[in-house]
Amino acid sequence: MKLSPQLLRSFSLAAIFSLSFSASAAINSAAIIASSLSPQCLEYMVVGVCYWLRCTPFGCKVKTSTKVRHFVPDAVVSAYSDTGMNPWIEMSPLGSPNPMAQAGNDGTTNHIGENNIAKFKEADVIGHPGGATFSHFASASGYACQGATLPLVPYFLSALDPIAWRYGIPESVYPEALIPGMREVGSLFTVDLWGNVYPRSGFLHQPNDYKAGAVIAQRAGDITTRVGQPHVYLPMRALPYPGYWPAGELREGLPFTGKWQELTPIPSPSCSAFPNLGMNIQSQDGGYAWALWRPYSCCQRRGQTFLGSTDFL
């Protein structure tokens, strides 16, 4: 039986909000797949026209196709307080302890002289499992673009990047880490400063655990959407080709470069950039997960040669 797009959307939202609203709830692959059926996160738009030259033995003609833009859930990004405690149940073994990355949690022993707002979190970036389900959902709006990742493939596991993630080497001496306001989630000029993107390590001074998790996720997304970074990872980048314009580098505060859908502790059917105005519920066990949606543009091939495109928006 084939379900209509309206029924699929209804079922997906029902699946999301039927999950427990416990602040320590883990999440499984089925719930993550259901969360990908979000019209607000998809943000499907017709943005222009593509031109193709199609030649046959009888001559050549210029053909057109619609250019579309929409977001794709490329990855699930998790931030959690201890090795092996990824809230994505099926993927938690990937972040298990190893000889160079063991334990974790916040930097506090309740000693009066200790800086007890230091947070530490591991981070994993894993290909979104939605795959075929999302493609079917997006295709209901028209021609759909392909993302840059493969389902369930680990693109970054901080436990396998201990030098950079636990010691901040070499990014602790980068200008972005030393100059206030150069790379920040939020702003120094407002009361909504969540934290610095650099150094892209697991440590952060932030008393709010949810905001700390969000900044750590932003750091992991920042790494994996770029090439040539001093980390152990796989870039989440696709190569452009005629009629296909893939997502570029993620940038904090700019939703047109990528946006976040909260999966746990409180699942959400919508997406936004950090800092956001959501409920910001802090997890009891320090584990958080978001789907990272990134923008792609594409058009259907209608001929042998791509002549160019005209954008309306």
C-alpha positions, 0 to 999 in steps of 0.5 A: 500500500502506498501512503500519500505525502500527507499521511507520511507527514502525519505519521512522522510527526506522531512518531516524533511526539510519541517518544518519551519527553524524559530529559534523559531519553536515548533515541534509536534509528527508527525514531531518527528516520521518522524525524526526517519527514519534516516539511519545515526542515526540508524547506523545498523551493523552486529557485530557477531554471536549468538549460540543457542542449539535447542533440539527436540525429535530427538536430539539437534543441534547448531543453529546460528543467526546474532548478530546486533547492532544499535541505537534506539530513546529512548526519546525526551529530551527538554530543555526550559526556562519557565515552561509549554513551552516545544517546543514539543506541545502535551507534553508541559502541562506536565511541567506546573507550580506547587507550587514548580516550577513556572516561570523560564528564565534567571537570568537577570534583566539588573541590572549592578551588576547582573551575566547575563550569568546565564541560567535556563532551565527546562528539560523533558525526554519523551518516543519517539513517533516513536515506530512502525514506527521506528521498521518497518524502522529498520526491513527493514535492518534485525532483529531489537532490542527493546529499553528501553522506552515506547512511550509518557511515561514521564521519567523525568519532572524537574518541579516535581523534584524542590529540586534537579533541582532548588536548586542543592541539594545534587549534588552541593557538589558532587566531580563531581561538585567541581573538574574542568574538572571531568565531562564536556561537552567539554574540559577545554583544548580546546575552546569548553567547553560547561559546567559542567554536575554536579550539574545536575540542571537547572542552568548553566553559559553559554552565548550561549543559544543553548549550555546551552540547550544542556548541560541541555539535557545532564544532563537530559539524564545522570540522566535517563540512570542511576539507584538510582539517587537523583532525581524524575524520571524513569530510562530508562534502560532495563534488559539484557537477552539471545541474548539481550544487552541493552544500558547502561549509557549515557556519555558526548562526547562518541557517542557509549553511546548515540547520539543526533538528533536535532529536534528544532529549526533546525531539523536534519537528523543526530546524534552526541554527544555533543559538536557537530559541527552543526549550533548551532542556538539559539532559540528565545524563549529558547526552544530546543528538541533532540531525544536521540538515544542509542545503542542496540545489539541483535540476533534472538532466534533460540533455547531453550538455549543461548550458547554465541556469537562471535563478529566480531567488 
